Amino acid sequence: MTSKRVARKVVQDLKLAENPLARAAFEAGGQGSIEDWLVEVLLKGLKVETSQSSIINATFSSSDPRFSARVADAFAKAYIDTMLELRVEPTRQAAAWYDEQLKSLRANLEDAQAKLTDYLQREGITSTDERFDVDNTRLGTLSEQVVRAQEQTFQWNAREQQARDVLKHGGSWIDYPTFSTIRSFRG
C-alpha cells in the first residue's frame, strides 16, 4: 500500500496534479515533476498498520479532514486495483500465450491433414473409416482443450470484472472476503 505505484494511482485518480492548491505548493518549493512530488507528499502523510487478520488500517494526516478521508479511501482503492492487476495480469498473459500455441497447433494439424489428403488422392490410396476416426478423435481432443482454456480465461475475466464492479458502484471494502480497510483521519 505504501508503494510509489499505488501512490501514483492515488494522484491520478484524485487528479491532484490539476488541483490549483497542489500546483501552487509545488511551484513554491517542489522539485522534479508535480506528479512525483505529489507521490512523495502523499507517502509522507500516509500511515499504514497491518494485523494478522488481514485488516489494514490506512490513515492519512492533513489539515483538511475531508481531504484526509478521500486520500485514505483512494489509497485503499488503488491498493486493491493494483493487487488485482498484479494477480490477473500473469493469468491474462498465460491465456494469450496458450491461445497463440493453440492457433499454431491447429494450423499445423490442418496443414498435416491437408498434406495427408493430397497424398492419399495423388497415390489413389483409399483410406478406411478407422483412420479418419483417429484423426477426428485427435481433432476432438484439441477442440476440448481449446474450450477448457477459453472457459478458464472467461472465469478469470469474470472475477476481475466482478471485483471492479463492486469498487465502481461504491461497494464496501468489507465486501471483499480477503481484504478489509479501516479508514481514519486526523483533523
Buried (B, 14 or more C-beta within 10 A) or exposed (E): BEEEEBBBBBBBBBEBBEBEEBBEBBEEEBEEEBBBBBBEBBBEBBBBEEEEEEEBBBBBBBEEEEBBBBBBBBBBBBBBBBBBEEEBEEBBEBBEEBBEEBEEEBEEBEEEEEEEEEEEEEEEEEEEEEEEEEBEEEBEEBEEEBEEBBEBBEEBBEBBEEBEEBBEEEEEBEEBEEBBBBBEBEE
